[in-house]
Amino acid sequence: MIRFDAATRPGRLASVATSLVAGLLAFAMVAVAQAEAMAGDAKAILKAMSDYVGSQQTIEFTFDSSIEAVTPEMEKVQFTNSGGGLLSRPDKLHAHRVGGYADVEMTFDGETVSVLGKHSNIYAQFEGPATVDELIDALRAGQGIALPGADLLRTDVYDVLVAGVIEAKHIGRGVVDGRECEHLAFRNLDTDWQLWVEVGDAPIPRKLVITTKTLNSAPQYTLQIKDWQTDVEPASDAFVFTVPEGAEQIQPHDLIELDELPPAASAGDQQ
């Protein structure tokens, strides 16, 4: 406590004021440094995950996913799916997803992309790009089939995910399906997203949550990766597509029937 009495001199007051200002500045610098460290840690962990995933020649995985839709009555409804995939770099991929409204299989053999809707026995084919990375870009642009968390499989995961990030945080540790993970949080202009990366020499992405901030009630998309194996030796027919008996071929732009949501859910009501 400062006592303002006859013993207090102007020089002493100036000294005390200087000390207070210096203390506040030091506190502010520590807070800024901590925030920068959190961002640096988050991006460093994300980069380590990206380097690990991108270096794997083959990856086999299974997943559970959910997507939320918001009704005109402002009721939030969640739709769930499960699936898996087999990736062989640079140009082969087989993936499948099954939910309450679609049972979908996609095969990329390095030349042709084949998409099969098992629930309605329809299929479509189109010429594929040179690599799986480019295929993921094409799917994002809209080819009627969603590959949940596909960006996590890219060789350049880090560059794609940090593009547009305006804030990054390392929240701390968490546990996903019994595995200890680093919990990361990122903010973009339109979305917030969280990522849980397994602790250890194999920084596997275990859970992804994307929150859309531009729609009412902020619907979320959640992906949880369950099994993950590398150095898999694919079977000789792993990326061969065979047209099922009686299957009807449709155009790629008609693949809307293979969505994760029921047909009644409009684009304005979903993430």
C-alpha positions, 0 to 999 in steps of 0.5 A, spaced: 500 500 500 502 507 498 502 512 503 501 519 501 504 523 507 509 527 508 514 522 507 512 521 500 516 525 495 515 526 487 520 521 485 518 516 489 511 516 486 514 516 479 518 510 481 512 506 484 508 508 477 514 506 473 514 499 477 506 498 476 506 500 468 512 495 468 509 490 471 502 491 467 507 490 461 510 484 463 503 481 464 501 483 458 507 480 454 506 473 458 499 473 456 501 474 449 507 469 449 502 464 452 497 465 446 502 465 441 505 458 444 498 455 444 497 457 437 504 454 435 503 448 439 497 447 435 500 448 429 506 444 430 502 438 432 497 439 426 504 439 422 506 433 425 500 429 424 500 432 417 507 429 416 506 422 418 499 421 414 502 424 408 508 419 409 504 413 409 504 409 402 497 405 404 492 406 410 486 402 412 481 405 416 474 405 419 470 411 422 463 413 425 460 420 423 454 424 424 451 430 421 446 435 424 440 438 420 436 444 423 429 443 421 424 450 420 422 449 427 429 450 429 429 442 432 436 439 431 436 432 428 443 428 428 444 423 422 449 417 423 453 413 418 459 408 419 464 406 414 471 405 412 477 406 406 483 403 403 488 408 400 494 406 396 498 412 394 498 416 389 492 414 385 488 408 388 482 409 393 476 404 396 471 407 400 464 405 403 459 409 407 453 406 410 447 410 414 440 410 414 439 413 407 444 410 403 449 405 402 455 407 398 461 404 395 467 408 391 472 405 387 478 409 384 483 404 380 487 410 378 483 411 372 476 411 373 472 413 379 466 408 380 460 410 385 455 405 387 449 406 391 448 399 394 441 401 397 438 402 390 443 398 385 445 404 381 452 406 379 455 412 376 462 412 373 467 418 371 474 419 369 478 420 375 484 425 376 491 423 377 492 422 384 487 421 390 489 428 392 486 431 386 480 426 387 479 429 394 478 436 391 473 433 386 469 430 391 469 437 395 467 441 389 461 436 388 460 429 385 455 427 389 458 422 394 461 425 401 468 422 403 468 424 411 474 427 413 477 426 406 482 432 407 485 428 413 488 423 408 491 428 403 499 428 403 499 436 404 494 435 410 497 441 413 497 446 408 489 445 406 487 445 414 491 451 416 488 455 410 484 460 412 485 459 420 485 466 424 486 463 431 489 456 433 489 453 440 492 447 444 486 446 449 490 440 452 489 432 453 483 428 451 481 421 451 478 418 444 476 411 444 481 410 450 487 413 446 490 419 449 490 425 444 492 432 443 486 436 443 486 442 438 481 448 436 481 452 430 477 458 428 475 460 421 471 465 418 465 461 417 467 455 421 470 453 428 473 446 428 476 441 433 481 436 432 484 430 437 491 427 435 493 421 438 499 422 442 506 418 441 510 416 435 504 415 430 500 422 431 493 419 428 487 424 427 482 420 431 476 425 432 474 431 428 468 436 429 466 442 425 461 447 427 458 451 422 457 458 424 453 461 418 447 457 419 442 457 425 443 453 431 450 452 429 450 445 426 456 440 427 459 434 423 463 429 427 468 424 425 471 419 429 476 414 426 476 407 429 481 402 426 487 405 423 493 401 420 499 402 415 503 398 411 497 394 409 498 390 403 492 391 398 489 385 395 489 384 388 482 386 387 482 391 392 481 397 387 477 393 382 470 395 381 465 390 378 458 392 376 452 388 380 447 384 376 441 388 374 445 395 376 442 401 373 447 406 370 446 414 372 450 420 370 454 423 376 450 429 377 444 424 379 448 422 385 444 426 390 441 420 392 447 418 395 447 423 400 448 422 408 441 426 409 434 424 407 431 427 401 427 431 405 433 435 408 434 441 404 441 445 403 438 450 407 437 446 413 443 442 414 451 443 415 
